[in-house]
Amino acid sequence: MKIGLRTIKTALGAGISIWIAELLHLQFASFAAIICILCIEKTKKQSIRSSLERFAACTLSLVFSGLVFRLLGFNPLVFSLFILLFIPLLVRLRIQKGFVNSVVIVLHIFTLEKFTLPVALNEIQIVMIGVGVAILLNSYMPNVEKNLKETKAAIEEKFKKILFEFGAYLEKGDQGWDGKELLELEDELNKGKMLAIQYEENQLGMDKKGYYHYFDMRERQFIILNRMLPIVSSLNEDVVQRHVFAQFLYEISSDVKSDNTAYVHLQRLESQHKKMKELELPKSRLEFETRASVFHLMNEMEYYLITKMNYYDENQINV
């Protein structure tokens, strides 16, 4: 049985919340634990957002229920009427996450059958204790940046391998590559994006370093590589263009990194494109189709490089 950090925070927060509420001799002290448990989320931003929503909903329910009960009396039908009116109000204000907490507060008032300033202050203090303890405990989050860098490095290694194998096939034919890196790359990209979201959600007003944009850019390049695979594997005719483009892929594979080197490779690709057009015309239909496929691959590689260049220009990625 594995106990995670969030579980530990939840257990500590529940106990601390009740302890503080009891120290202040507040009525319904255990309610502070419920508030705290519900406010402890996976990330700092989620926790703060949840805490603010619940605090707003609880405050609103306190005022609204107090007015309704004092005007219409403390009976089950009035309570049902309150719920009927309160839920649409929360939805309209987009704080429906705090509904359950709010109902507990309303039930406290309903049970006491009175709405006075001491009662209201008691409920507000309980909510503040639960919210405060949750935010305090969630202020500590493990730093996943090391995992992000490891995932990024693993993704770049797989890109290198895939590009190298594409080049090897064009130069030498089938070398027995099973293509497992393409399947693994998809999993690594999903993992990287999830880690990036977690990392960014825990950075309050700090430099987020663009990890998510980086993985998004790599995912777009991965789609291009997937499009290239069936074209590469369908080439059978041995033409000069295959070998020229193979050498280009070798160069690209050795230069897969975070730095924006796409512009240099784009210039080289354009130069190769021009040279290939100057070669003599194909002598057979098969040679023509093969050369057309190589040109198609070159166009796909151009999109691959432009994707990286554009993302760096637009997002100023620095990871």
GUNU-459337 format. One record per residue (C-alpha): residue number from 1; residue in one letter; chain; x, y, z. Coordinates in nm, 2 decimals, always signed. Example, Ala and Ser with C-alpha at 12.3 -4.5 7.8 and 13.67 -1.06 7.14 Angstrom:
2
+-----+---+---+--------+--------+--------+
!   k ! r ! c !     px !     py !     pz !
+-----+---+---+--------+--------+--------+
!   1 ! A ! A !  +1.23 !  -0.45 !  +0.78 !
!   2 ! S ! A !  +1.37 !  -0.11 !  +0.71 !
+-----+---+---+--------+--------+--------+
//
This chain:
319
+-----+---+---+--------+--------+--------+
!   k ! r ! c !     px !     py !     pz !
+-----+---+---+--------+--------+--------+
!   1 ! M ! A !  +0.00 !  +0.00 !  +0.00 !
!   2 ! K ! A !  +0.14 !  +0.33 !  -0.11 !
!   3 ! I ! A !  +0.06 !  +0.66 !  +0.07 !
!   4 ! G ! A !  +0.09 !  +0.96 !  -0.15 !
!   5 ! L ! A !  +0.18 !  +1.32 !  -0.05 !
!   6 ! R ! A !  -0.18 !  +1.44 !  -0.11 !
!   7 ! T ! A !  -0.31 !  +1.17 !  +0.12 !
!   8 ! I ! A !  -0.07 !  +1.28 !  +0.39 !
!   9 ! K ! A !  -0.17 !  +1.64 !  +0.35 !
!  10 ! T ! A !  -0.54 !  +1.55 !  +0.37 !
!  11 ! A ! A !  -0.49 !  +1.35 !  +0.69 !
!  12 ! L ! A !  -0.28 !  +1.63 !  +0.85 !
!  13 ! G ! A !  -0.50 !  +1.90 !  +0.73 !
!  14 ! A ! A !  -0.82 !  +1.74 !  +0.87 !
!  15 ! G ! A !  -0.67 !  +1.69 !  +1.22 !
!  16 ! I ! A !  -0.51 !  +2.04 !  +1.23 !
!  17 ! S ! A !  -0.83 !  +2.21 !  +1.12 !
!  18 ! I ! A !  -1.03 !  +2.04 !  +1.39 !
!  19 ! W ! A !  -0.76 !  +2.11 !  +1.65 !
!  20 ! I ! A !  -0.76 !  +2.48 !  +1.57 !
!  21 ! A ! A !  -1.14 !  +2.51 !  +1.56 !
!  22 ! E ! A !  -1.16 !  +2.34 !  +1.91 !
!  23 ! L ! A !  -0.89 !  +2.57 !  +2.05 !
!  24 ! L ! A !  -1.11 !  +2.86 !  +1.95 !
!  25 ! H ! A !  -1.41 !  +2.68 !  +2.10 !
!  26 ! L ! A !  -1.61 !  +2.69 !  +1.78 !
!  27 ! Q ! A !  -1.93 !  +2.50 !  +1.74 !
!  28 ! F ! A !  -1.93 !  +2.23 !  +1.47 !
!  29 ! A ! A !  -1.55 !  +2.22 !  +1.48 !
!  30 ! S ! A !  -1.54 !  +1.90 !  +1.27 !
!  31 ! F ! A !  -1.68 !  +2.09 !  +0.97 !
!  32 ! A ! A !  -1.34 !  +2.26 !  +0.94 !
!  33 ! A ! A !  -1.19 !  +1.92 !  +0.85 !
!  34 ! I ! A !  -1.44 !  +1.87 !  +0.57 !
!  35 ! I ! A !  -1.36 !  +2.21 !  +0.43 !
!  36 ! C ! A !  -0.99 !  +2.14 !  +0.44 !
!  37 ! I ! A !  -1.02 !  +1.80 !  +0.28 !
!  38 ! L ! A !  -1.22 !  +1.93 !  -0.01 !
!  39 ! C ! A !  -0.98 !  +2.22 !  -0.07 !
!  40 ! I ! A !  -0.66 !  +2.01 !  -0.09 !
!  41 ! E ! A !  -0.61 !  +1.96 !  -0.47 !
!  42 ! K ! A !  -0.33 !  +1.83 !  -0.70 !
!  43 ! T ! A !  -0.17 !  +2.16 !  -0.76 !
!  44 ! K ! A !  -0.13 !  +2.50 !  -0.59 !
!  45 ! K ! A !  -0.35 !  +2.69 !  -0.84 !
!  46 ! Q ! A !  -0.62 !  +2.43 !  -0.82 !
!  47 ! S ! A !  -0.61 !  +2.45 !  -0.44 !
!  48 ! I ! A !  -0.63 !  +2.83 !  -0.43 !
!  49 ! R ! A !  -0.91 !  +2.83 !  -0.69 !
!  50 ! S ! A !  -1.11 !  +2.57 !  -0.51 !
!  51 ! S ! A !  -1.06 !  +2.74 !  -0.17 !
!  52 ! L ! A !  -1.18 !  +3.08 !  -0.31 !
!  53 ! E ! A !  -1.48 !  +2.92 !  -0.47 !
!  54 ! R ! A !  -1.58 !  +2.73 !  -0.16 !
!  55 ! F ! A !  -1.53 !  +3.04 !  +0.06 !
!  56 ! A ! A !  -1.74 !  +3.25 !  -0.17 !
!  57 ! A ! A !  -2.01 !  +2.99 !  -0.19 !
!  58 ! C ! A !  -2.02 !  +2.94 !  +0.19 !
!  59 ! T ! A !  -2.03 !  +3.31 !  +0.26 !
!  60 ! L ! A !  -2.32 !  +3.35 !  +0.01 !
!  61 ! S ! A !  -2.51 !  +3.06 !  +0.15 !
!  62 ! L ! A !  -2.47 !  +3.20 !  +0.50 !
!  63 ! V ! A !  -2.62 !  +3.53 !  +0.41 !
!  64 ! F ! A !  -2.89 !  +3.40 !  +0.17 !
!  65 ! S ! A !  -3.01 !  +3.12 !  +0.41 !
!  66 ! G ! A !  -3.01 !  +3.35 !  +0.70 !
!  67 ! L ! A !  -3.25 !  +3.59 !  +0.52 !
!  68 ! V ! A !  -3.47 !  +3.31 !  +0.38 !
!  69 ! F ! A !  -3.50 !  +3.14 !  +0.72 !
!  70 ! R ! A !  -3.57 !  +3.46 !  +0.91 !
!  71 ! L ! A !  -3.84 !  +3.56 !  +0.66 !
!  72 ! L ! A !  -4.01 !  +3.22 !  +0.60 !
!  73 ! G ! A !  -3.92 !  +3.03 !  +0.92 !
!  74 ! F ! A !  -3.72 !  +2.71 !  +0.99 !
!  75 ! N ! A !  -3.90 !  +2.42 !  +0.83 !
!  76 ! P ! A !  -3.82 !  +2.15 !  +0.57 !
!  77 ! L ! A !  -4.02 !  +2.32 !  +0.29 !
!  78 ! V ! A !  -3.82 !  +2.64 !  +0.33 !
!  79 ! F ! A !  -3.50 !  +2.44 !  +0.33 !
!  80 ! S ! A !  -3.61 !  +2.28 !  +0.00 !
!  81 ! L ! A !  -3.70 !  +2.62 !  -0.14 !
!  82 ! F ! A !  -3.36 !  +2.75 !  -0.05 !
!  83 ! I ! A !  -3.19 !  +2.46 !  -0.23 !
!  84 ! L ! A !  -3.41 !  +2.52 !  -0.53 !
!  85 ! L ! A !  -3.30 !  +2.89 !  -0.56 !
!  86 ! F ! A !  -2.94 !  +2.85 !  -0.44 !
!  87 ! I ! A !  -2.82 !  +2.60 !  -0.69 !
!  88 ! P ! A !  -2.90 !  +2.81 !  -1.00 !
!  89 ! L ! A !  -2.73 !  +3.11 !  -0.83 !
!  90 ! L ! A !  -2.41 !  +2.91 !  -0.77 !
!  91 ! V ! A !  -2.41 !  +2.79 !  -1.13 !
!  92 ! R ! A !  -2.47 !  +3.14 !  -1.26 !
!  93 ! L ! A !  -2.17 !  +3.27 !  -1.05 !
!  94 ! R ! A !  -1.96 !  +2.96 !  -1.15 !
!  95 ! I ! A !  -1.89 !  +2.86 !  -0.79 !
!  96 ! Q ! A !  -2.10 !  +2.54 !  -0.78 !
!  97 ! K ! A !  -1.80 !  +2.35 !  -0.65 !
!  98 ! G ! A !  -1.88 !  +2.50 !  -0.31 !
!  99 ! F ! A !  -2.24 !  +2.36 !  -0.30 !
! 100 ! V ! A !  -2.18 !  +2.08 !  -0.06 !
! 101 ! N ! A !  -2.00 !  +2.30 !  +0.19 !
! 102 ! S ! A !  -2.27 !  +2.56 !  +0.16 !
! 103 ! V ! A !  -2.54 !  +2.31 !  +0.24 !
! 104 ! V ! A !  -2.36 !  +2.20 !  +0.56 !
! 105 ! I ! A !  -2.35 !  +2.56 !  +0.68 !
! 106 ! V ! A !  -2.72 !  +2.60 !  +0.60 !
! 107 ! L ! A !  -2.80 !  +2.27 !  +0.79 !
! 108 ! H ! A !  -2.61 !  +2.42 !  +1.09 !
! 109 ! I ! A !  -2.83 !  +2.72 !  +1.09 !
! 110 ! F ! A !  -3.14 !  +2.50 !  +1.03 !
! 111 ! T ! A !  -3.04 !  +2.28 !  +1.33 !
! 112 ! L ! A !  -2.98 !  +2.58 !  +1.56 !
! 113 ! E ! A !  -3.30 !  +2.75 !  +1.43 !
! 114 ! K ! A !  -3.15 !  +3.09 !  +1.47 !
! 115 ! F ! A !  -2.94 !  +3.32 !  +1.26 !
! 116 ! T ! A !  -2.74 !  +3.57 !  +1.47 !
! 117 ! L ! A !  -2.41 !  +3.75 !  +1.44 !
! 118 ! P ! A !  -2.23 !  +3.49 !  +1.67 !
! 119 ! V ! A !  -2.36 !  +3.21 !  +1.46 !
! 120 ! A ! A !  -2.25 !  +3.37 !  +1.14 !
! 121 ! L ! A !  -1.90 !  +3.45 !  +1.28 !
! 122 ! N ! A !  -1.87 !  +3.09 !  +1.40 !
! 123 ! E ! A !  -1.94 !  +2.95 !  +1.05 !
! 124 ! I ! A !  -1.71 !  +3.20 !  +0.88 !
! 125 ! Q ! A !  -1.42 !  +3.12 !  +1.12 !
! 126 ! I ! A !  -1.47 !  +2.75 !  +1.06 !
! 127 ! V ! A !  -1.45 !  +2.80 !  +0.68 !
! 128 ! M ! A !  -1.15 !  +3.02 !  +0.71 !
! 129 ! I ! A !  -0.96 !  +2.76 !  +0.92 !
! 130 ! G ! A !  -1.03 !  +2.48 !  +0.67 !
! 131 ! V ! A !  -0.94 !  +2.70 !  +0.37 !
! 132 ! G ! A !  -0.63 !  +2.84 !  +0.54 !
! 133 ! V ! A !  -0.49 !  +2.51 !  +0.65 !
! 134 ! A ! A !  -0.55 !  +2.36 !  +0.30 !
! 135 ! I ! A !  -0.37 !  +2.65 !  +0.13 !
! 136 ! L ! A !  -0.09 !  +2.64 !  +0.38 !
! 137 ! L ! A !  -0.03 !  +2.26 !  +0.33 !
! 138 ! N ! A !  -0.06 !  +2.29 !  -0.05 !
! 139 ! S ! A !  +0.20 !  +2.56 !  -0.06 !
! 140 ! Y ! A !  +0.45 !  +2.28 !  -0.06 !
! 141 ! M ! A !  +0.46 !  +2.08 !  -0.38 !
! 142 ! P ! A !  +0.73 !  +1.85 !  -0.51 !
! 143 ! N ! A !  +0.93 !  +2.00 !  -0.79 !
! 144 ! V ! A !  +0.87 !  +1.80 !  -1.11 !
! 145 ! E ! A !  +1.12 !  +1.99 !  -1.32 !
! 146 ! K ! A !  +1.38 !  +1.72 !  -1.30 !
! 147 ! N ! A !  +1.12 !  +1.47 !  -1.43 !
! 148 ! L ! A !  +1.04 !  +1.72 !  -1.71 !
! 149 ! K ! A !  +1.40 !  +1.75 !  -1.82 !
! 150 ! E ! A !  +1.44 !  +1.37 !  -1.81 !
! 151 ! T ! A !  +1.12 !  +1.33 !  -2.02 !
! 152 ! K ! A !  +1.24 !  +1.59 !  -2.26 !
! 153 ! A ! A !  +1.58 !  +1.42 !  -2.30 !
! 154 ! A ! A !  +1.41 !  +1.08 !  -2.36 !
! 155 ! I ! A !  +1.18 !  +1.24 !  -2.63 !
! 156 ! E ! A !  +1.48 !  +1.40 !  -2.81 !
! 157 ! E ! A !  +1.66 !  +1.06 !  -2.81 !
! 158 ! K ! A !  +1.37 !  +0.89 !  -2.97 !
! 159 ! F ! A !  +1.34 !  +1.17 !  -3.23 !
! 160 ! K ! A !  +1.71 !  +1.11 !  -3.31 !
! 161 ! K ! A !  +1.66 !  +0.74 !  -3.35 !
! 162 ! I ! A !  +1.35 !  +0.77 !  -3.57 !
! 163 ! L ! A !  +1.52 !  +1.02 !  -3.80 !
! 164 ! F ! A !  +1.84 !  +0.81 !  -3.82 !
! 165 ! E ! A !  +1.64 !  +0.50 !  -3.91 !
! 166 ! F ! A !  +1.45 !  +0.69 !  -4.18 !
! 167 ! G ! A !  +1.79 !  +0.79 !  -4.32 !
! 168 ! A ! A !  +1.93 !  +0.44 !  -4.29 !
! 169 ! Y ! A !  +1.63 !  +0.29 !  -4.48 !
! 170 ! L ! A !  +1.67 !  +0.55 !  -4.76 !
! 171 ! E ! A !  +2.04 !  +0.48 !  -4.79 !
! 172 ! K ! A !  +2.06 !  +0.10 !  -4.73 !
! 173 ! G ! A !  +1.71 !  -0.04 !  -4.74 !
! 174 ! D ! A !  +1.54 !  -0.23 !  -4.47 !
! 175 ! Q ! A !  +1.77 !  -0.27 !  -4.17 !
! 176 ! G ! A !  +1.52 !  -0.46 !  -3.95 !
! 177 ! W ! A !  +1.40 !  -0.16 !  -3.74 !
! 178 ! D ! A !  +1.08 !  -0.24 !  -3.56 !
! 179 ! G ! A !  +0.96 !  +0.12 !  -3.51 !
! 180 ! K ! A !  +0.90 !  +0.08 !  -3.14 !
! 181 ! E ! A !  +1.03 !  +0.44 !  -3.08 !
! 182 ! L ! A !  +0.73 !  +0.58 !  -3.25 !
! 183 ! L ! A !  +0.50 !  +0.40 !  -3.01 !
! 184 ! E ! A !  +0.71 !  +0.50 !  -2.71 !
! 185 ! L ! A !  +0.73 !  +0.86 !  -2.83 !
! 186 ! E ! A !  +0.35 !  +0.90 !  -2.81 !
! 187 ! D ! A !  +0.35 !  +0.78 !  -2.45 !
! 188 ! E ! A !  +0.65 !  +1.01 !  -2.36 !
! 189 ! L ! A !  +0.48 !  +1.31 !  -2.52 !
! 190 ! N ! A !  +0.16 !  +1.25 !  -2.32 !
! 191 ! K ! A !  +0.36 !  +1.21 !  -2.00 !
! 192 ! G ! A !  +0.55 !  +1.53 !  -2.08 !
! 193 ! K ! A !  +0.24 !  +1.74 !  -2.13 !
! 194 ! M ! A !  +0.08 !  +1.61 !  -1.81 !
! 195 ! L ! A !  +0.40 !  +1.69 !  -1.62 !
! 196 ! A ! A !  +0.42 !  +2.04 !  -1.78 !
! 197 ! I ! A !  +0.06 !  +2.12 !  -1.68 !
! 198 ! Q ! A !  +0.14 !  +2.01 !  -1.32 !
! 199 ! Y ! A !  +0.45 !  +2.22 !  -1.32 !
! 200 ! E ! A !  +0.29 !  +2.53 !  -1.45 !
! 201 ! E ! A !  -0.01 !  +2.49 !  -1.21 !
! 202 ! N ! A !  +0.24 !  +2.50 !  -0.93 !
! 203 ! Q ! A !  +0.42 !  +2.82 !  -1.05 !
! 204 ! L ! A !  +0.25 !  +3.12 !  -0.89 !
! 205 ! G ! A !  +0.37 !  +3.43 !  -1.08 !
! 206 ! M ! A !  +0.70 !  +3.26 !  -1.18 !
! 207 ! D ! A !  +0.86 !  +3.19 !  -1.51 !
! 208 ! K ! A !  +0.69 !  +2.88 !  -1.64 !
! 209 ! K ! A !  +0.97 !  +2.82 !  -1.90 !
! 210 ! G ! A !  +0.74 !  +2.71 !  -2.17 !
! 211 ! Y ! A !  +0.76 !  +2.33 !  -2.11 !
! 212 ! Y ! A !  +0.40 !  +2.27 !  -2.23 !
! 213 ! H ! A !  +0.46 !  +2.46 !  -2.56 !
! 214 ! Y ! A !  +0.78 !  +2.26 !  -2.61 !
! 215 ! F ! A !  +0.60 !  +1.93 !  -2.58 !
! 216 ! D ! A !  +0.31 !  +2.06 !  -2.80 !
! 217 ! M ! A !  +0.57 !  +2.15 !  -3.07 !
! 218 ! R ! A !  +0.73 !  +1.80 !  -3.04 !
! 219 ! E ! A !  +0.38 !  +1.64 !  -3.07 !
! 220 ! R ! A !  +0.32 !  +1.83 !  -3.40 !
! 221 ! Q ! A !  +0.66 !  +1.71 !  -3.53 !
! 222 ! F ! A !  +0.57 !  +1.35 !  -3.42 !
! 223 ! I ! A !  +0.25 !  +1.37 !  -3.63 !
! 224 ! I ! A !  +0.47 !  +1.47 !  -3.93 !
! 225 ! L ! A !  +0.71 !  +1.17 !  -3.87 !
! 226 ! N ! A !  +0.41 !  +0.94 !  -3.86 !
! 227 ! R ! A !  +0.30 !  +1.07 !  -4.20 !
! 228 ! M ! A !  +0.65 !  +1.01 !  -4.33 !
! 229 ! L ! A !  +0.68 !  +0.65 !  -4.22 !
! 230 ! P ! A !  +0.46 !  +0.48 !  -4.48 !
! 231 ! I ! A !  +0.62 !  +0.69 !  -4.76 !
! 232 ! V ! A !  +0.97 !  +0.59 !  -4.65 !
! 233 ! S ! A !  +0.89 !  +0.22 !  -4.62 !
! 234 ! S ! A !  +0.72 !  +0.22 !  -4.97 !
! 235 ! L ! A !  +1.04 !  +0.33 !  -5.15 !
! 236 ! N ! A !  +1.20 !  +0.05 !  -5.35 !
! 237 ! E ! A !  +1.37 !  +0.21 !  -5.64 !
! 238 ! D ! A !  +1.74 !  +0.31 !  -5.58 !
! 239 ! V ! A !  +1.78 !  +0.68 !  -5.70 !
! 240 ! V ! A !  +2.04 !  +0.94 !  -5.62 !
! 241 ! Q ! A !  +1.78 !  +1.16 !  -5.44 !
! 242 ! R ! A !  +1.73 !  +0.89 !  -5.18 !
! 243 ! H ! A !  +2.09 !  +0.89 !  -5.08 !
! 244 ! V ! A !  +2.11 !  +1.27 !  -5.08 !
! 245 ! F ! A !  +1.81 !  +1.31 !  -4.85 !
! 246 ! A ! A !  +1.93 !  +1.02 !  -4.63 !
! 247 ! Q ! A !  +2.25 !  +1.23 !  -4.55 !
! 248 ! F ! A !  +2.02 !  +1.52 !  -4.47 !
! 249 ! L ! A !  +1.82 !  +1.31 !  -4.23 !
! 250 ! Y ! A !  +2.14 !  +1.19 !  -4.06 !
! 251 ! E ! A !  +2.24 !  +1.55 !  -4.00 !
! 252 ! I ! A !  +1.90 !  +1.63 !  -3.86 !
! 253 ! S ! A !  +1.91 !  +1.33 !  -3.63 !
! 254 ! S ! A !  +2.24 !  +1.44 !  -3.48 !
! 255 ! D ! A !  +2.10 !  +1.79 !  -3.41 !
! 256 ! V ! A !  +1.78 !  +1.72 !  -3.23 !
! 257 ! K ! A !  +1.79 !  +1.95 !  -2.93 !
! 258 ! S ! A !  +1.61 !  +2.24 !  -2.76 !
! 259 ! D ! A !  +1.81 !  +2.51 !  -2.94 !
! 260 ! N ! A !  +1.64 !  +2.66 !  -3.24 !
! 261 ! T ! A !  +1.86 !  +2.53 !  -3.52 !
! 262 ! A ! A !  +1.57 !  +2.49 !  -3.76 !
! 263 ! Y ! A !  +1.66 !  +2.79 !  -3.98 !
! 264 ! V ! A !  +2.00 !  +2.66 !  -4.07 !
! 265 ! H ! A !  +1.86 !  +2.32 !  -4.17 !
! 266 ! L ! A !  +1.58 !  +2.49 !  -4.37 !
! 267 ! Q ! A !  +1.84 !  +2.67 !  -4.58 !
! 268 ! R ! A !  +2.03 !  +2.35 !  -4.64 !
! 269 ! L ! A !  +1.70 !  +2.17 !  -4.74 !
! 270 ! E ! A !  +1.61 !  +2.44 !  -4.98 !
! 271 ! S ! A !  +1.96 !  +2.42 !  -5.14 !
! 272 ! Q ! A !  +1.93 !  +2.04 !  -5.18 !
! 273 ! H ! A !  +1.58 !  +2.08 !  -5.33 !
! 274 ! K ! A !  +1.72 !  +2.31 !  -5.60 !
! 275 ! K ! A !  +2.01 !  +2.08 !  -5.68 !
! 276 ! M ! A !  +1.78 !  +1.78 !  -5.72 !
! 277 ! K ! A !  +1.56 !  +1.97 !  -5.97 !
! 278 ! E ! A !  +1.87 !  +2.03 !  -6.18 !
! 279 ! L ! A !  +1.94 !  +1.65 !  -6.22 !
! 280 ! E ! A !  +1.84 !  +1.47 !  -6.54 !
! 281 ! L ! A !  +1.48 !  +1.36 !  -6.58 !
! 282 ! P ! A !  +1.37 !  +1.01 !  -6.47 !
! 283 ! K ! A !  +1.41 !  +0.73 !  -6.72 !
! 284 ! S ! A !  +1.12 !  +0.51 !  -6.60 !
! 285 ! R ! A !  +0.78 !  +0.55 !  -6.43 !
! 286 ! L ! A !  +0.91 !  +0.38 !  -6.11 !
! 287 ! E ! A !  +1.20 !  +0.62 !  -6.09 !
! 288 ! F ! A !  +0.96 !  +0.91 !  -6.14 !
! 289 ! E ! A !  +0.74 !  +0.79 !  -5.86 !
! 290 ! T ! A !  +1.03 !  +0.73 !  -5.63 !
! 291 ! R ! A !  +1.17 !  +1.07 !  -5.69 !
! 292 ! A ! A !  +0.83 !  +1.22 !  -5.64 !
! 293 ! S ! A !  +0.80 !  +1.04 !  -5.30 !
! 294 ! V ! A !  +1.14 !  +1.17 !  -5.20 !
! 295 ! F ! A !  +1.03 !  +1.53 !  -5.28 !
! 296 ! H ! A !  +0.72 !  +1.46 !  -5.07 !
! 297 ! L ! A !  +0.94 !  +1.36 !  -4.78 !
! 298 ! M ! A !  +1.14 !  +1.67 !  -4.82 !
! 299 ! N ! A !  +0.83 !  +1.88 !  -4.81 !
! 300 ! E ! A !  +0.72 !  +1.70 !  -4.49 !
! 301 ! M ! A !  +1.07 !  +1.76 !  -4.34 !
! 302 ! E ! A !  +1.02 !  +2.13 !  -4.43 !
! 303 ! Y ! A !  +0.70 !  +2.14 !  -4.23 !
! 304 ! Y ! A !  +0.88 !  +1.96 !  -3.95 !
! 305 ! L ! A !  +1.15 !  +2.23 !  -3.93 !
! 306 ! I ! A !  +0.91 !  +2.52 !  -3.98 !
! 307 ! T ! A !  +0.70 !  +2.38 !  -3.69 !
! 308 ! K ! A !  +0.99 !  +2.41 !  -3.46 !
! 309 ! M ! A !  +1.10 !  +2.75 !  -3.59 !
! 310 ! N ! A !  +0.75 !  +2.90 !  -3.56 !
! 311 ! Y ! A !  +0.70 !  +2.78 !  -3.20 !
! 312 ! Y ! A !  +1.03 !  +2.93 !  -3.09 !
! 313 ! D ! A !  +0.95 !  +3.26 !  -3.26 !
! 314 ! E ! A !  +0.59 !  +3.28 !  -3.12 !
! 315 ! N ! A !  +0.65 !  +3.15 !  -2.77 !
! 316 ! Q ! A !  +1.01 !  +3.24 !  -2.70 !
! 317 ! I ! A !  +1.06 !  +2.89 !  -2.56 !
! 318 ! N ! A !  +1.36 !  +2.84 !  -2.34 !
! 319 ! V ! A !  +1.37 !  +2.50 !  -2.18 !
+-----+---+---+--------+--------+--------+
//
